[in-house]
Amino acid sequence: PDLLVSGLTFPESGRWHEDRLWFSDIDEGRVKAVDLSGHCEVVLEVPGFISGLGWAPDGDLLIVGTTEHKLFRWDGSVLSEFADLSAVQADHLNLTSIFQYMIVNFDYSQFACSD
């Protein structure tokens, strides 16, 4: 396999969409996309740490804001709050073809060190 892009901080939640691999660069709070020729661009900056990505049926991008506890919606020009997630811990986003979504939390406490 060929390396498409390097120098990423913490890429996650890769999704293939419109002939590009879209992903969250978590620590930078950026959504990026890379094509098969290796051209990588910052598509969007989102406040705080971000994780899961998905697309609504109308083509809007949905992004889980893990530190903001929000599900953001981006229509290609405006970023807005789509849902308040403050009542749950949200890490990932999975969308079905009928626009049902599942927001998932991975419990990192199992890796905690005890004294």
FENHUSUL-V170771 format. One record per residue. RES is the residue in one letter. OMEGA is omega in radians with two decimals (NA if undefined). D_CENTER is the distance of its C-alpha to the mean C-alpha in Angstrom with 2 decimals. Layout:
<<RES,OMEGA,D_CENTER> <RES,OMEGA,D_CENTER>>
//
This chain:
<<P,3.11,24.08> <D,3.05,23.50> <L,-3.12,21.15> <L,-3.07,19.00> <V,3.10,17.57> <S,3.09,18.46> <G,3.13,18.15> <L,-3.12,14.48> <T,-3.09,14.02> <F,-3.12,11.37> <P,3.13,9.21> <E,3.03,7.13> <S,3.12,5.66> <G,3.12,7.87> <R,3.09,8.90> <W,-3.09,12.28> <H,3.09,12.93> <E,3.06,16.06> <D,3.07,17.34> <R,3.01,14.47> <L,3.12,11.81> <W,3.14,8.45> <F,3.03,6.03> <S,2.92,4.43> <D,-2.87,7.91> <I,-3.05,7.74> <D,-3.13,11.39> <E,-3.11,11.61> <G,-3.09,9.06> <R,2.94,8.49> <V,-3.13,6.68> <K,3.07,9.33> <A,3.12,11.23> <V,3.09,14.30> <D,-3.07,17.23> <L,3.06,19.87> <S,3.11,22.11> <G,3.09,19.76> <H,-3.10,19.11> <C,3.12,15.82> <E,2.98,14.85> <V,-3.12,12.71> <V,-2.97,11.65> <L,2.99,10.61> <E,-3.08,10.95> <V,-3.14,9.70> <P,3.08,12.07> <G,3.09,11.73> <F,3.12,9.31> <I,3.12,5.61> <S,-2.97,3.82> <G,3.11,3.38> <L,3.03,3.58> <G,-3.13,7.34> <W,3.03,10.43> <A,-3.14,13.33> <P,3.14,16.79> <D,3.11,17.64> <G,3.10,14.95> <D,3.13,12.88> <L,3.07,9.11> <L,-3.08,7.54> <I,3.06,4.75> <V,3.03,5.77> <G,-3.01,7.87> <T,3.13,9.51> <T,3.11,12.49> <E,-3.11,13.03> <H,-3.14,12.92> <K,2.91,11.73> <L,-3.11,9.80> <F,3.06,9.65> <R,3.12,10.95> <W,-3.08,11.56> <D,-3.10,14.69> <G,3.09,14.95> <S,-3.08,16.81> <V,3.04,16.22> <L,3.14,13.35> <S,3.08,14.56> <E,3.12,14.16> <F,3.14,13.92> <A,3.06,14.64> <D,-3.11,15.90> <L,-3.04,14.63> <S,-3.14,17.20> <A,-3.12,19.26> <V,2.98,16.80> <Q,-3.07,14.71> <A,3.10,11.12> <D,-2.99,8.83> <H,-3.13,7.42> <L,3.04,7.63> <N,3.13,10.26> <L,3.04,12.08> <T,-3.12,15.70> <S,3.12,17.79> <I,3.05,19.47> <F,2.88,16.49> <Q,3.12,16.74> <Y,3.14,13.58> <M,3.09,13.37> <I,-2.96,11.47> <V,3.01,12.33> <N,3.03,13.49> <F,-3.09,14.86> <D,-3.12,18.13> <Y,-3.08,18.52> <S,3.14,22.00> <Q,3.13,23.58> <F,-3.09,23.21> <A,3.10,24.85> <C,3.07,28.11> <S,-3.13,31.24> <D,NA,34.23>>
//
